[in-house]
Amino acid sequence: MAILETKADQLMAVIDRNKSLTSKQAAKELGVTEDYVRRLAETLQKNGLIDLKASAFTLTLLAKQGS
């Protein structure tokens, strides 16, 4: 039986592996737009799965402490 892996699952794996990366870096690694990564990241944050750090021009995706 095949296991379905979503882009959200893939993004979580990238964040867990890197611990911290920008939405631009994540988009490049996943082959999607930065806007798509930002939307996924906001959903993951709302569900308590990751932390986000925003600055003027950059959104940094952070693995939750203890991950």
Phi and psi in degrees as GROMACS dihedral restraints (atoms count N, CA, C in turn):
[ dihedral_restraints ]
;  ai    aj    ak    al  type     phi  dphi    fc
    3     4     5     6     1   -76.8    20    10
    4     5     6     7     1   145.4    20    10
    6     7     8     9     1  -100.9    20    10
    7     8     9    10     1   128.2    20    10
    9    10    11    12     1   -85.3    20    10
   10    11    12    13     1   122.7    20    10
   12    13    14    15     1  -115.6    20    10
   13    14    15    16     1   121.6    20    10
   15    16    17    18     1   -86.8    20    10
   16    17    18    19     1   168.9    20    10
   18    19    20    21     1   -63.3    20    10
   19    20    21    22     1   -32.3    20    10
   21    22    23    24     1   -63.7    20    10
   22    23    24    25     1   -41.3    20    10
   24    25    26    27     1   -61.9    20    10
   25    26    27    28     1   -43.9    20    10
   27    28    29    30     1   -64.3    20    10
   28    29    30    31     1   -40.5    20    10
   30    31    32    33     1   -64.5    20    10
   31    32    33    34     1   -42.6    20    10
   33    34    35    36     1   -59.5    20    10
   34    35    36    37     1   -41.3    20    10
   36    37    38    39     1   -63.5    20    10
   37    38    39    40     1   -41.7    20    10
   39    40    41    42     1   -63.4    20    10
   40    41    42    43     1   -44.1    20    10
   42    43    44    45     1   -65.4    20    10
   43    44    45    46     1   -45.1    20    10
   45    46    47    48     1   -60.5    20    10
   46    47    48    49     1   -39.2    20    10
   48    49    50    51     1   -69.9    20    10
   49    50    51    52     1   -40.7    20    10
   51    52    53    54     1   -93.8    20    10
   52    53    54    55     1   -19.5    20    10
   54    55    56    57     1    69.9    20    10
   55    56    57    58     1   -34.9    20    10
   57    58    59    60     1  -156.7    20    10
   58    59    60    61     1   128.7    20    10
   60    61    62    63     1  -159.7    20    10
   61    62    63    64     1   161.0    20    10
   63    64    65    66     1   -82.9    20    10
   64    65    66    67     1   161.4    20    10
   66    67    68    69     1   -61.9    20    10
   67    68    69    70     1   -33.0    20    10
   69    70    71    72     1   -65.1    20    10
   70    71    72    73     1   -43.9    20    10
   72    73    74    75     1   -63.7    20    10
   73    74    75    76     1   -43.1    20    10
   75    76    77    78     1   -64.1    20    10
   76    77    78    79     1   -41.7    20    10
   78    79    80    81     1   -60.4    20    10
   79    80    81    82     1   -43.6    20    10
   81    82    83    84     1   -62.7    20    10
   82    83    84    85     1   -44.0    20    10
   84    85    86    87     1   -66.5    20    10
   85    86    87    88     1   -35.6    20    10
   87    88    89    90     1   -89.7    20    10
   88    89    90    91     1   -13.1    20    10
   90    91    92    93     1    72.9    20    10
   91    92    93    94     1    35.5    20    10
   93    94    95    96     1  -129.5    20    10
   94    95    96    97     1   175.2    20    10
   96    97    98    99     1   -77.0    20    10
   97    98    99   100     1   156.7    20    10
   99   100   101   102     1   -64.6    20    10
  100   101   102   103     1   -35.9    20    10
  102   103   104   105     1   -61.5    20    10
  103   104   105   106     1   -40.3    20    10
  105   106   107   108     1   -63.3    20    10
  106   107   108   109     1   -43.6    20    10
  108   109   110   111     1   -62.2    20    10
  109   110   111   112     1   -42.3    20    10
  111   112   113   114     1   -60.0    20    10
  112   113   114   115     1   -43.4    20    10
  114   115   116   117     1   -65.0    20    10
  115   116   117   118     1   -44.0    20    10
  117   118   119   120     1   -61.5    20    10
  118   119   120   121     1   -44.6    20    10
  120   121   122   123     1   -62.5    20    10
  121   122   123   124     1   -40.3    20    10
  123   124   125   126     1   -63.7    20    10
  124   125   126   127     1   -39.1    20    10
  126   127   128   129     1   -66.0    20    10
  127   128   129   130     1   -43.7    20    10
  129   130   131   132     1   -63.0    20    10
  130   131   132   133     1   -38.4    20    10
  132   133   134   135     1   -66.5    20    10
  133   134   135   136     1   -44.5    20    10
  135   136   137   138     1   -59.9    20    10
  136   137   138   139     1   -28.5    20    10
  138   139   140   141     1   -92.4    20    10
  139   140   141   142     1     7.7    20    10
  141   142   143   144     1    74.6    20    10
  142   143   144   145     1    20.1    20    10
  144   145   146   147     1   -92.6    20    10
  145   146   147   148     1   -27.6    20    10
  147   148   149   150     1  -140.5    20    10
  148   149   150   151     1   169.5    20    10
  150   151   152   153     1  -112.3    20    10
  151   152   153   154     1   151.6    20    10
  153   154   155   156     1  -123.7    20    10
  154   155   156   157     1   145.0    20    10
  156   157   158   159     1  -129.4    20    10
  157   158   159   160     1   115.9    20    10
  159   160   161   162     1  -105.8    20    10
  160   161   162   163     1   138.5    20    10
  162   163   164   165     1  -125.6    20    10
  163   164   165   166     1  -174.4    20    10
  165   166   167   168     1   -52.6    20    10
  166   167   168   169     1   -42.7    20    10
  168   169   170   171     1  -126.1    20    10
  169   170   171   172     1     1.5    20    10
  171   172   173   174     1  -134.7    20    10
  172   173   174   175     1   138.4    20    10
  174   175   176   177     1  -111.9    20    10
  175   176   177   178     1   120.1    20    10
  177   178   179   180     1  -103.6    20    10
  178   179   180   181     1   129.8    20    10
  180   181   182   183     1   -97.6    20    10
  181   182   183   184     1   129.5    20    10
  183   184   185   186     1  -124.7    20    10
  184   185   186   187     1   136.4    20    10
  186   187   188   189     1   -66.0    20    10
  187   188   189   190     1   144.2    20    10
  189   190   191   192     1   -62.9    20    10
  190   191   192   193     1   144.6    20    10
  192   193   194   195     1   -58.2    20    10
  193   194   195   196     1   135.3    20    10
  195   196   197   198     1    91.1    20    10
  196   197   198   199     1    -1.6    20    10
